[in-house]
């Protein structure tokens, strides 16, 4: 999910990048965006596993979904630890 979003933008007619414009908050915003959109995509795939033909490779029962959110929450706490330093 890191590749999502614009790579080149124009600000007041000048070609630039989101990284240049957001400066030192770019990394935190980029990580949050990637984490949340990754969670959304995986939840979507779990909810539509049958239609997508993923039932043999992607468990999507209640236990699997609970594990998804537990892992996401643990990852968020891990990320917070690094941001605090």
N, CA, C and O of each residue as an XYZ file, in Angstrom:
340
protein
N       0.804     -1.202      0.000
C       0.000      0.000      0.000
C       0.849      1.268      0.000
O       0.324      2.374     -0.134
N       2.152      1.105      0.149
C       3.007      2.293      0.132
C       3.008      2.979     -1.231
O       3.230      4.187     -1.307
N       2.769      2.249     -2.285
C       2.799      2.829     -3.618
C       1.559      3.620     -3.996
O       1.543      4.280     -5.035
N       0.525      3.565     -3.176
C      -0.698      4.298     -3.487
C      -0.513      5.796     -3.312
O       0.213      6.246     -2.427
N      -1.164      6.545     -4.148
C      -1.128      7.987     -4.014
C      -0.233      8.630     -5.044
O       0.503      7.945     -5.754
N      -0.295      9.935     -5.125
C       0.494     10.640     -6.142
C       1.979     10.657     -5.794
O       2.366     10.745     -4.629
N       2.793     10.569     -6.836
C       4.245     10.642     -6.633
C       4.777     12.011     -7.036
O       5.796     12.476     -6.525
N       4.076     12.637     -7.953
C       4.413     13.989     -8.401
C       3.169     14.854     -8.260
O       2.076     14.430     -8.636
N       3.318     16.048     -7.730
C       2.200     16.978     -7.569
C       2.640     18.375     -7.982
O       3.829     18.643     -8.154
N       1.664     19.255     -8.138
C       1.958     20.665     -8.401
C       1.423     21.468     -7.226
O       0.279     21.282     -6.810
N       2.236     22.348     -6.700
C       1.834     23.254     -5.627
C       2.155     24.662     -6.099
O       3.312     25.010     -6.336
N       1.123     25.447     -6.227
C       1.259     26.823     -6.723
C       2.053     26.866     -8.042
O       2.927     27.709     -8.240
N       1.709     25.917     -8.937
C       2.334     25.870    -10.252
C       3.709     25.238    -10.301
O       4.291     25.126    -11.380
N       4.248     24.820     -9.159
C       5.597     24.238     -9.092
C       5.504     22.713     -8.976
O       4.740     22.201     -8.158
N       6.278     21.985     -9.791
C       6.350     20.530     -9.672
C       7.091     20.164     -8.395
O       8.162     20.699     -8.110
N       6.511     19.253     -7.634
C       7.121     18.832     -6.374
C       6.618     17.433     -6.038
O       5.962     16.793     -6.860
N       6.920     16.961     -4.841
C       6.454     15.652     -4.386
C       5.785     15.814     -3.021
O       6.048     16.786     -2.312
N       4.923     14.866     -2.651
C       4.340     14.916     -1.310
C       5.413     14.910     -0.215
O       5.275     15.590      0.802
N       6.476     14.140     -0.432
C       7.563     14.071      0.562
C       8.185     15.449      0.793
O       8.428     15.844      1.933
N       8.438     16.169     -0.287
C       9.035     17.503     -0.153
C       8.089     18.479      0.539
O       8.527     19.329      1.314
N       6.795     18.358      0.259
C       5.835     19.303      0.822
C       5.504     19.005      2.281
O       5.287     19.922      3.072
N       5.466     17.723      2.636
C       5.095     17.358      4.017
C       6.294     17.314      4.958
O       6.135     17.248      6.177
N       7.473     17.349      4.394
C       8.729     17.389      5.151
C       8.810     16.313      6.233
O       8.679     15.128      5.926
N       9.020     16.697      7.480
C       9.284     15.711      8.527
C       8.044     14.943      9.003
O       8.190     13.999      9.780
N       6.843     15.306      8.574
C       5.665     14.508      8.948
C       5.310     13.487      7.878
O       4.407     12.673      8.068
N       6.020     13.528      6.753
C       5.705     12.626      5.640
C       5.780     11.162      6.050
O       4.862     10.398      5.752
N       6.833     10.759      6.714
C       7.016      9.346      7.070
C       5.882      8.831      7.941
O       5.369      7.735      7.714
N       5.492      9.613      8.933
C       4.406      9.183      9.821
C       3.093      9.070      9.059
O       2.350      8.106      9.246
N       2.803     10.036      8.208
C       1.564      9.998      7.429
C       1.596      8.835      6.444
O       0.596      8.136      6.283
N       2.711      8.622      5.795
C       2.852      7.524      4.837
C       2.660      6.170      5.516
O       1.970      5.305      4.978
N       3.255      5.977      6.682
C       3.095      4.710      7.409
C       1.657      4.504      7.845
O       1.123      3.402      7.713
N       1.023      5.545      8.362
C      -0.378      5.436      8.786
C      -1.269      5.095      7.596
O      -2.148      4.239      7.702
N      -1.045      5.766      6.455
C      -1.825      5.497      5.246
C      -1.646      4.043      4.808
O      -2.628      3.366      4.502
N      -0.429      3.569      4.778
C      -0.158      2.204      4.344
C      -0.784      1.188      5.298
O      -1.350      0.189      4.855
N      -0.685      1.437      6.595
C      -1.269      0.517      7.577
C      -2.781      0.436      7.449
O      -3.349     -0.655      7.421
N      -3.428      1.582      7.372
C      -4.897      1.604      7.331
C      -5.422      1.049      6.010
O      -6.389      0.288      6.007
N      -4.805      1.415      4.895
C      -5.293      0.886      3.627
C      -4.989     -0.606      3.493
O      -5.755     -1.335      2.862
N      -3.893     -1.063      4.073
C      -3.597     -2.495      4.092
C      -4.636     -3.258      4.896
O      -5.093     -4.324      4.483
N      -5.004     -2.712      6.037
C      -6.041     -3.331      6.864
C      -7.360     -3.369      6.108
O      -8.045     -4.391      6.098
N      -7.716     -2.254      5.474
C      -8.955     -2.203      4.699
C      -8.943     -3.244      3.584
O      -9.924     -3.964      3.398
N      -7.838     -3.329      2.839
C      -7.754     -4.268      1.725
C      -7.870     -5.712      2.198
O      -8.565     -6.515      1.575
N      -7.200     -6.045      3.289
C      -7.265     -7.412      3.794
C      -8.664     -7.733      4.312
O      -9.164     -8.835      4.083
N      -9.301     -6.794      5.003
C     -10.666     -7.005      5.475
C     -11.617     -7.183      4.290
O     -12.510     -8.029      4.328
N     -11.424     -6.389      3.247
C     -12.245     -6.505      2.046
C     -12.076     -7.888      1.411
O     -13.055     -8.529      1.031
N     -10.830     -8.336      1.301
C     -10.576     -9.651      0.718
C     -11.184    -10.754      1.571
O     -11.701    -11.733      1.034
N     -11.131    -10.614      2.882
C     -11.732    -11.622      3.757
C     -13.256    -11.638      3.593
O     -13.875    -12.702      3.571
N     -13.845    -10.458      3.480
C     -15.298    -10.365      3.341
C     -15.776    -10.884      1.988
O     -16.916    -11.330      1.865
N     -14.921    -10.831      0.980
C     -15.296    -11.245     -0.367
C     -14.483    -12.451     -0.845
O     -14.319    -12.655     -2.048
N     -13.984    -13.236      0.086
C     -13.113    -14.367     -0.255
C     -13.786    -15.349     -1.205
O     -13.152    -15.851     -2.134
N     -15.048    -15.621     -0.980
C     -15.746    -16.588     -1.832
C     -15.839    -16.076     -3.270
O     -15.516    -16.803     -4.209
N     -16.280    -14.826     -3.444
C     -16.408    -14.277     -4.798
C     -15.056    -14.147     -5.492
O     -14.970    -14.238     -6.717
N     -14.005    -13.935     -4.711
C     -12.666    -13.744     -5.284
C     -11.914    -15.070     -5.446
O     -10.791    -15.088     -5.949
N     -12.521    -16.160     -5.029
C     -11.886    -17.467     -5.137
C     -10.713    -17.646     -4.188
O      -9.744    -18.333     -4.512
N     -10.801    -17.021     -3.004
C      -9.685    -17.064     -2.056
C      -9.922    -17.979     -0.854
O      -9.096    -18.024      0.057
N     -11.031    -18.701     -0.843
C     -11.391    -19.463      0.359
C     -10.354    -20.524      0.739
O     -10.234    -20.869      1.915
N      -9.607    -21.044     -0.232
C      -8.613    -22.079      0.082
C      -7.315    -21.498      0.627
O      -6.546    -22.207      1.276
N      -7.060    -20.209      0.370
C      -5.781    -19.638      0.794
C      -5.915    -18.521      1.833
O      -4.927    -18.134      2.457
N      -7.136    -18.001      2.020
C      -7.332    -16.898      2.961
C      -8.483    -17.219      3.906
O      -9.646    -17.081      3.528
N      -8.174    -17.648      5.141
C      -9.259    -17.898      6.089
C      -9.992    -16.586      6.390
O      -9.371    -15.532      6.527
N     -11.314    -16.668      6.491
C     -12.075    -15.441      6.727
C     -13.168    -15.622      7.776
O     -14.120    -14.845      7.834
N     -13.020    -16.650      8.598
C     -14.002    -16.850      9.664
C     -13.781    -15.823     10.783
O     -12.867    -15.002     10.709
N     -14.610    -15.879     11.798
C     -14.516    -14.907     12.893
C     -13.147    -14.936     13.581
O     -12.608    -13.890     13.943
N     -12.592    -16.132     13.758
C     -11.283    -16.240     14.425
C     -10.193    -15.570     13.585
O      -9.321    -14.890     14.126
N     -10.243    -15.761     12.281
C      -9.232    -15.149     11.406
C      -9.360    -13.625     11.418
O      -8.355    -12.914     11.431
N     -10.589    -13.130     11.416
C     -10.791    -11.683     11.452
C     -10.349    -11.100     12.794
O      -9.776    -10.011     12.836
N     -10.604    -11.799     13.865
C     -10.158    -11.350     15.188
C      -8.630    -11.289     15.232
O      -8.054    -10.349     15.779
N      -7.978    -12.305     14.648
C      -6.517    -12.328     14.602
C      -5.992    -11.168     13.761
O      -4.970    -10.573     14.105
N      -6.673    -10.839     12.665
C      -6.276     -9.714     11.815
C      -6.239     -8.429     12.630
O      -5.248     -7.700     12.585
N      -7.296     -8.140     13.368
C      -7.352     -6.886     14.114
C      -6.418     -6.894     15.326
O      -5.880     -5.851     15.700
N      -6.225     -8.050     15.934
C      -5.284     -8.151     17.046
C      -3.864     -7.873     16.560
O      -3.112     -7.141     17.203
N      -3.506     -8.458     15.429
C      -2.186     -8.238     14.851
C      -2.008     -6.780     14.440
O      -0.943     -6.197     14.648
N      -3.046     -6.196     13.859
C      -2.982     -4.785     13.457
C      -2.751     -3.895     14.677
O      -1.921     -2.987     14.639
N      -3.483     -4.156     15.756
C      -3.340     -3.354     16.972
C      -1.930     -3.504     17.557
O      -1.321     -2.518     17.970
N      -1.421     -4.722     17.589
C      -0.058     -4.939     18.095
C       0.956     -4.194     17.229
O       1.907     -3.608     17.746
N       0.752     -4.220     15.922
C       1.648     -3.502     15.012
C       1.580     -1.996     15.239
O       2.599     -1.310     15.167
N       0.387     -1.483     15.513
C       0.231     -0.048     15.783
C       0.999      0.346     17.041
O       1.660      1.384     17.062
N       0.917     -0.470     18.085
C       1.666     -0.174     19.306
C       3.169     -0.220     19.046
O       3.923      0.592     19.583
N       3.601     -1.173     18.223
C       5.026     -1.268     17.880
C       5.462     -0.010     17.140
O       6.518      0.552     17.432
N       4.653      0.431     16.187
C       4.980      1.645     15.424
C       5.041      2.855     16.341
O       5.932      3.693     16.200
N       4.119      2.957     17.264
C       4.094      4.086     18.190
C       5.380      4.132     19.004
O       5.915      5.208     19.270
N       5.873      2.972     19.395
C       7.105      2.918     20.175
C       8.256      3.582     19.412
O       9.044      4.328     19.992
N       8.345      3.303     18.111
C       9.430      3.879     17.308
C       9.214      5.369     17.081
O      10.180      6.131     17.041
N       7.970      5.795     16.933
C       7.694      7.218     16.711
C       8.029      8.027     17.945
O       8.439      9.182     17.834
N       7.860      7.440     19.123
C       8.147      8.156     20.353
C       9.637      8.408     20.530
O      10.037      9.388     21.159
N      10.445      7.535     19.983
C      11.891      7.702     20.065
C      12.342      8.681     19.026
O      13.535      8.967     18.924
